[in-house]
C-alpha cells in the first residue's frame, strides 16, 4: 500500500511533466467504474491503466510548463483495517515525499462521501507544489482526489476551479 499511495500522490506531478454540474463547473460528466466527475470544457482527461483518472487544465501556450490538475485514485482498504488506521498510514506514506509539510487537515464530505482534506506542500522533480488531497472512504474503498498546483500565484489562480472539479465527484 505504501508504494501505491506514494505513487498516487506523486502521479499528478509526473503527468504534468509529460454539461453544467452541481458545483457550477461547465463540462461533460465522465462516468468511471462506480463514480463520476465533471471534466471542464476545454480541459484534458485521461483514464490510467490502474483505474486512476486525471483531469488537467488546458495549456496556456508557450512557456506554460505546469498543468494544474485533479487526479483520482481508487484503492481498496485492506480487510480488517479501519478507516482511521488507513488514514494514519496514508499520512505516514505522504511524509516520505521530499519536502513534505502538512499544513492543514480537516474533515470533509463531498456529495455524501466522508473523509478528510490534507493540505500540504512538497518538492517533487524540482517543482514546489501545494496540494490538497481529499481521502474519501466508503464501503471499504478509498477515493483519493489530489488537487495539484504550484505554490503562490498558480495556487491562488487555479485552486478554486480545481476544488470545483473535485466537488463534482459522485459515487454511482
C-alpha positions in Angstrom: 0.0 0.0 0.0 2.8 2.4 0.8 4.2 2.5 -2.7 0.8 2.8 -4.3 -0.3 5.7 -2.1 3.0 7.5 -2.6 2.7 6.9 -6.4 -0.9 8.2 -6.3 0.2 11.4 -4.5 3.1 11.9 -6.9 1.1 11.0 -10.1 -0.1 14.5 -10.8 3.5 15.8 -10.9 4.6 13.0 -13.2 1.6 13.6 -15.5 2.1 17.3 -15.6 5.7 16.9 -16.7 4.8 14.9 -19.6 -22.9 19.9 -19.3 -23.0 22.1 -16.1 -22.6 20.3 -12.8 -23.9 20.8 -9.3 -20.7 22.8 -8.4 -21.1 25.3 -11.3 -18.4 23.7 -13.4 -19.4 23.7 -17.1 -18.3 20.5 -18.8 -19.1 16.9 -19.5 -19.7 14.3 -16.7 -17.2 11.4 -17.0 -18.6 8.1 -15.9 -16.0 5.9 -14.3 -16.2 2.5 -12.7 -18.7 3.3 -9.9 -18.1 7.0 -9.8 -18.4 10.1 -12.0 -17.0 13.6 -12.1 -17.1 16.6 -14.4 -14.3 17.4 -16.9 -14.5 21.1 -17.5 -14.9 22.4 -21.1 -11.5 22.7 -22.7 -9.7 20.6 -20.2 -7.9 17.3 -20.9 -8.7 14.0 -19.2 -7.1 10.6 -19.2 -8.0 7.2 -17.8 -5.0 5.3 -16.5 -4.1 1.7 -16.5 -4.7 1.1 -12.8 -8.0 2.9 -12.6 -6.7 6.3 -11.9 -8.3 9.3 -13.6 -6.6 12.6 -14.4 -8.1 16.0 -15.3 -5.8 18.8 -16.3 -6.5 22.4 -17.4 -5.8 23.5 -20.9 -2.3 24.7 -21.6 -1.9 28.5 -21.8 0.6 28.3 -24.6 4.4 28.6 -25.0 6.2 28.8 -21.7 3.4 27.1 -19.7 5.4 24.3 -18.2 3.0 23.2 -15.4 -0.5 21.9 -15.8 -2.6 22.3 -12.7 -4.7 19.2 -12.3 -7.0 16.9 -10.3 -6.4 13.2 -10.2 -8.4 10.3 -8.7 -7.0 7.0 -7.4 -9.3 4.3 -6.0 -7.8 1.9 -3.5 -9.4 -1.0 -1.5 -8.9 -0.6 2.2 -7.3 -3.8 3.4 -9.6 -6.2 5.1 -9.5 -5.8 8.9 -8.2 -2.2 8.7 -10.4 0.6 9.9 -10.6 3.9 8.2 -8.7 5.7 11.0 -5.7 3.3 10.6 -5.9 3.7 6.8 -5.7 7.5 7.1 -2.8 7.3 9.6 -0.8 5.0 7.2 -1.6 7.3 4.3 -0.2 10.3 6.2 2.9 8.3 7.1 3.4 7.4 3.5 2.9 11.0 2.4 5.6 12.1 4.8 8.1 10.2 2.5 7.5 12.8 -0.3 10.5 15.1 -0.5 9.9 18.4 1.3 6.5 17.2 2.6 4.9 19.6 5.1 1.3 19.0 6.2 -0.2 22.5 6.6 -3.8 21.7 7.4 -6.2 18.8 8.0 -10.0 18.9 8.1 -12.9 16.6 7.9 -14.9 16.9 4.6 -17.8 15.4 2.8 -18.3 15.5 -1.0 -21.7 14.5 -2.2 -22.3 12.3 0.8 -18.9 10.6 0.9 -17.0 11.5 4.1 -13.3 11.8 4.6 -10.5 14.3 5.2 -8.7 17.1 3.2 -5.0 17.2 3.7 -3.4 20.5 2.5 0.3 20.1 2.1 3.5 21.3 0.4 6.1 19.2 -1.2 9.1 19.4 -3.6 8.8 16.9 -6.4 11.0 16.8 -9.5 12.3 20.3 -8.7 8.7 21.7 -8.5 7.5 23.3 -5.4 3.9 22.2 -5.3 1.0 22.8 -3.0 -1.7 20.0 -2.9 -5.0 19.3 -1.4 -5.6 15.5 -1.0 -9.1 14.5 -0.3 -9.2 11.0 1.1 -12.8 9.9 1.0 -13.8 6.5 2.3 -16.9 4.4 1.9 -17.7 0.6 1.8 -14.1 -0.5 2.1 -12.9 1.8 -0.7 -10.7 4.9 -0.5 -11.2 7.5 -3.2 -8.1 9.8 -3.2 -8.6 13.1 -5.1 -5.4 15.1 -5.3 -5.5 18.7 -6.5 -2.1 19.9 -7.6 -0.9 23.5 -8.2 2.4 25.3 -7.8 2.8 27.3 -4.7 1.9 31.0 -4.9 0.1 32.6 -7.9 -0.7 29.2 -9.5 -2.5 28.0 -6.4 -4.3 31.3 -5.9 -5.5 31.3 -9.5 -6.4 27.6 -10.1 -7.3 26.1 -6.7 -10.9 27.4 -6.7 -11.6 25.7 -10.1 -9.7 22.5 -9.1 -11.8 22.4 -5.9 -14.9 22.8 -8.0 -13.9 19.9 -10.2 -13.3 17.7 -7.1 -16.7 18.7 -5.7 -18.4 17.2 -8.8 -17.1 13.7 -7.6 -20.0 11.3 -7.0 -20.4 7.6 -6.3 -22.8 6.0 -8.8 
